[in-house]
Amino acid sequence: MSTVVVFVGLAVLIGAVAWRPHGLGPTVGASLAVAVAALGGAVALSDFRVAAAAQWRAYVTLAAVMTMTSAAERLGLLARLAAIIEPRTRGPVKHAFRVTFALSALVAAALSNDAAILLMTPTVILLLRTVYPRRHPKFLVPFAVAVFTAAGVAPLVISNPMNLIFCDHAGIGFNAYAVAMIPVAIAGWLVAYAVLAWIFRDVLADASPALGAWPTTPEPLGVGARLVLLAVVAALCAYPIFAYFDLPLWPVAAAGAAVCVAVSLHAGHRPAALVGGVTWTIFPFLMGVFILAMALERVGVVGWLRSLYASSPAPVATIGVTSAVGSAALNNHPMSVLNAFALDGSPDPGNTRALAALVGGDLGPRLLPVGSLASLLWYDLLRKHQVDVKVTTFIRVGVLLTIPTLAVSLLVLWLVTGL
């Protein structure tokens, strides 16, 4: 009975996230899923304490990163992204496409994949409609897909909330993660860009320059914006130093966030505006997902995964593909927690198996829209801006992207960690 109830809870979670990916949707879904599992006897009150103790450091880091992102946006740092892309629209469209992909990848790496989706998607849509007043309809989908795709394998552990939670649980440090995953991310970006350029080759062959003009030239960065930029860069530089001395990352992120908050308040921004820039609802969602994964462990799902991974003659490929398919179907957050439990205690030189699970979790959501919060947020933004990406188009492009990118990424991971 408890097994059926836990799977019903999982279905409730997936349905709620897919139906309403923003606001309270994920939180309500996770809460209902945990409640259903508790009614079936698969969740105990002590599980909340265990989940909080296991994840609080990752929660503090994640909240700090989102605070820095909010401050950067409000002080005009991210508005300058459009100004960087706009001159490239004066030549062939493929130049603007290339810059859009590169900037989206950079924002995703430094601030997180969710930040890249939330900040770059509306910026690029507005830019295209402004500088291509007549031709923009044919450019919207390719450029929007480029923004989503660029947030691929997370090169830094802070680049994806899911990876941050997983690595905190598995004890994988910032530097160990970066050494292995930066080459993987670079290879994945190159393959993904090549595939996108091929898929949209007809659209990108348009060599006519833009006819419209960006309405205003952004003002030079003020002192506050420069201080926030300095705080973000300082935090990024401090992470590997702290990791080298085996110190936790959350104090670095918290200090960077404190500087950004102080600068923003001095610039006249209301505290409520800064607080509103943090997606607080993601924290009860992550807590609920962790607790639900504990329930799935009790009913044997984790044991099945552990057996599958242990018996595979090619564990890196098996774990990566299973994680990708599972993430596409279940959402990558619950899949990552299941993998964390399944890989606990298994021999893993170089963290190869754990990182293979993360590669699959990062790339799998390209197969189905329900695969991650980032993909659902992306779809929600597109709807708000009247951009229609059919699910069949998402799946077709996703399959063409995911198969070669996943294969190359796992191969590079295997080579890097095997050296």
N, C-alpha and C positions, 0 to 999 in steps of 0.2 A: 504494500500500500504506500509506504513512504517513497519508494522509487517513483511511482506514478505521480505522486503529489509534487515531488521535486522537479520532475520534467514539466509538469503543468506550470509550476512557478517559473521555470526557464522560458516557456512559451509566452507567459505573461510579460516577462521582462523584454523579450525580443519584440513582441507586438507593441508594447508601450513606447519603446525607443524608436521603432520605425514609424509609428503613427505621429508622434510628437517629439522630434529630436532636440527641441530647445525648451527653455523654461523649466517647468517642473516635470516634463514628460519622463525623462530618464529616472529622476528621483522617485516619482510615483510608481513607475514600473518596477524598480529595484525593491521598493518598500513592499509592494504587493507580492512580489516573488518571494521575498523573505518570509512574509506573513503566511503565504500558502505553504512554504516548506516547513515553517514552525508548526502549523496545524497538523502536518503529517509526521511530526516528531523528528524531523531531520535537522532542526536548528534549535540550539539551546541558548539561554540567556548569556552564558559565559562566552559564546562565540563573538559577541559584540566587543567584549574586553580583549579577546585575543586579536581580533581584526584591528582594533584601534592601536594596540601595542605594536603590531607588526607594521603599521603603515603611517604612523603619525609624522615621521621624519620626511617621508615622501610627500605628505600632504602640505607640510610647511614649505618645502621647496617649490612645489607646484603653485601654491598660493602666492609666493614671492615672485616667481617668474611671471605670473599673470598680472601682478601689480606693476611690475616694471614695464610690461607690454602696454598696460593701460596708460601709464604716465607718458611713455614714448609717443603713443597715439595722440594724446591730448596736447602735447607740446609741439606737435607738428613734424616729428621726425618721419613718420610713416607717410605723411602727405607728400613728402619729397620723392617718394618712389615713383609716383606718376610723372613727376618732372624729369626723372631719369629715363623713363620709358618713352615719353612723348617725342623727343627729338628723333628717336629711331623710327617713328612712323613716317618721317619725311622721305624715307627710302622704301625699298621693298618690304612687304609685310613680314617676311620671314625674319627680318632683323628685329622688329618689335617683338615677335613671337619668341625669339631666342632670349632676348633680354628679360621678358616676362617670366620665362621658365627659370632663368638663372636667379633673378631676384626672389622669386617665390621659394626656390630651394634655399637661398641664403636666410630668408626670414624664418622658414621652417626649422632650419638648423639652429639658429641663434635664439629663437623665441618659442618655438613649438609648432607642430603641424596645425593645430587648431588655430593658432594666431595667424599663420599664413593664410589659411582658408578665410577666416573672418575679416582680415585686413586687405588682402590682395584681391579677393573676388570682386567686391563692389568697386574697388578702385579701378580695376582693369575694365570692368563693364562700363563705368562712367567714361573712362578715357576713350574707349573704342567708339562709343556713341557720339562723343564730342569731335574727335578728329576724323572719323569716317562717317559723316552724317547720312550718306546714302548707302554705303557698302557694309556698314557694321553688322547687319543681320547674319551675313555668312561668316563673319569672324568671331562672333560671340561664343559659340560652342567650342571651337578649337582652342581659343585663349582660356576659356573657363576650365576646360579639361587640362590645359597645361598647368594652371595654378594648382589644381587638385593633384595631378600626377607628380609635380615637383616635390610635394611633401611625401616623399617615398620612405626608404630606409632611413631611420634617424641616425645621423652621424655622431651625435652626442646624446648622452643618456637623458638630458633635459629636453631633447627635441620632441619627445613623445611622452605624454603622461603615463601611458601604458608601460612603456619601457622603463620609466623611472620607478614605478611601483614594483615591476618584476625584478629589476636589478637590486633594489633595496632589499627585497625578500631573499634573493639568491646570493647577496653579498658580492656582487660584481661592482668594482669601483669605477669611478669616472675615467681614469686613465686606461685601465684594462679594456673597458668598453670602447673608448675612442680609438685605441690602437687597432683594434680589430674591425670596427664598424665604419670608420672614415673611408678606408679603401673600398669597402662593400658599398657604401652610399655613393661614392664617386662612380664606381662601375655601374651601379643601378641607374644613376642619373643619365649617364651617357647612353646606355641602352634605351632607357625610356624616351629620351629626347629623340633618338634616331627613329624609334618606332612611331612616335607622334608625328614627326616630320614626314614620314612615309604615309601614314594614315591620312593626314590632312594635306598631302602634297599639292592637290589641285587648288585648294584655297590659298595656300602659302605661295603659290606660283604668281600671285597677283603682284606685279612690280610697280603699280601706280602709287604715287605718294599720297599722303593724307591731304584732304581738302580743307578740313576744319582746323581749328586752333584751340589749344588748351586755354581756358578763360583767363587765368591770371598766372603770373610767375610767382612761385612761392617765395616768401620773404626769407632773408638770411636767418639761419638758426640763431636764436637768442641765447643768453647765458644759461637759462634754465634748461633748454633743450640740449645744450652742449654738456651740462652736468649730468643729465640723465643718460646721454649717450656714453659719457665717461664711466658712469656707474655700471651700465650694462657690460661694457667692454672689460672693466676691472673685474666684474664677477666672472666673466668667461675666462679671463686670464688666471683668476685665483682658483678656479675649480681644479685644474690639474695639479697645482701646488699643494692644495689641501689633500687631494687624493694621494699624492706621492708620500705624504707623511701619515697616511691612513687616518685622516681627520674627516669628520662628517661634512657634507656639502651644505646642509640646510642653514648653518650660520652665515655662510657666504651669501646665499640667496636672500636670506632675511635682511642682512646688512645692506645689500644692494637695493632691496625694496624700500627699506627705511630711508635711504638717501633720496630715492625717486619720490617717495611720499612727501618728504620735507620740501623738496624743490617744487613739487606741484602745488602744495599748499601755499608756499611763498609766492608762486605765480598767480595766486588768486583762485585756484580751482577748489570747488567745494569738496569736503571729505566724502559726501555721499556719491559724488561723481566717480571718485577713485574706487570706492568700495563697490560701486556698481560695475566697474570694469572687470571685476573678478567673477568668474562663473562659479558661485558658491554651491550651486546645485550639483556640481560634479562630485563633490566630496561624499555626500550620502549615497550617491549612485555608486561610487567606487567601493564604499564600505559594504553596500548591499551586494554588489557583485562578488566581493571577496567572501562574504558569508554564504552566499548561494553556492560558490565553488566548494566551500567546506562541506556543504550538504551533498553536492554531487560526488565528492570524495567518499562520503559515508555510504552512498548507494552503489559504489563500484566503478564509476566512470573514470576516475583517476587511475584506479588499478588496471583498467583496460588499456588506457593510454600508456601507462608505465610498461606493461607487458609488450605492447606493440613496439615501443621505442627500443626496449632492451633486446628484442628478438630480431630486429631488422639488420640485414647485412650491410645496409647503407643508411645508418642512423641520421646523418645530416640531411640527406634528401628526404627521408621518411618524416622526420620531425618538421622540416620546413614546409613540405607539401601538406601534411596533415594540419599544421597550424594555419596555413593559408586557406585551405578549404573550410576548416572549422571556424576561422575568423569571419569568412565571407558569409557563412550560414548562421552563426550564433552571435556575431559581434566580437571584435577582437579583445575587448576587455575581459569578458568571462573566459574566453579561450586562453588568454595569457595567464590567468590565475590557475586554471586547470593544468596548464603546462608547468607552471611553477611548482605545483604540488607533485605532478607526475615525475619531474626531474629531480626532486629533492632526494639527496643521498646517493644519486647515481654517479658513477665515475665520469668526470667530464674535464679532461685535460684542456686547458686553454679556454674553458667555458664555451667550447664549440657547439655543444648540443643546446645549451641555453640560448646562445645567440642565434642559432638556426631557428629556434622557436620564435624569437623576436622578429627575424627577417620575414618569416611567414606571416606573422601577425601584422607587420607593417604593410606588406604587399597584398595580402589576401583581400582586404576591403576594396580593392579595385575590381573585384569580380562581381560583387553585389552591393547595392546601395546601403543595405542594412549592416554592412561589415564593420563600420566604425562610427563613432560620434562625428568625426571630421567629415565623413562622406554625407552623413545625414544633415549636418549643419550646412554643408556646401549646397545640397539640394534645396534646403530651405531658403538660403540666400538667393539662389537662382529663381525660385518661384517668386520671391519678393520683388525681383528686378525683371520679371516677365521674360526670363530666358528658359526655353523649353529643351531639356535634354531627356529624350525618351529613355525608359529603362532598357529597352532593346539596344539602343545606341550605347548606353553605359556598359552593358554586358559585352557587346561585340568589341568595343574598344578595350574594355577591361581584360578580356581573354587574350587579345592580341598583345597587350602590354605585359600582362602578368607572367605568361609562360616564359618568354625569353628573359625578362628582368629577374624573375625568381631563380631561374636556372643559373644565370650568370652571377647573381648575388651570392647564392649558396656555394658556387664553385670558388669565387674569390674568398669567401669566408673560410672554406675548407683549406685553401692554399695559405691564407694569412695565419690562421691558428695552427696549421701544421708545420710551420717553419720553426 
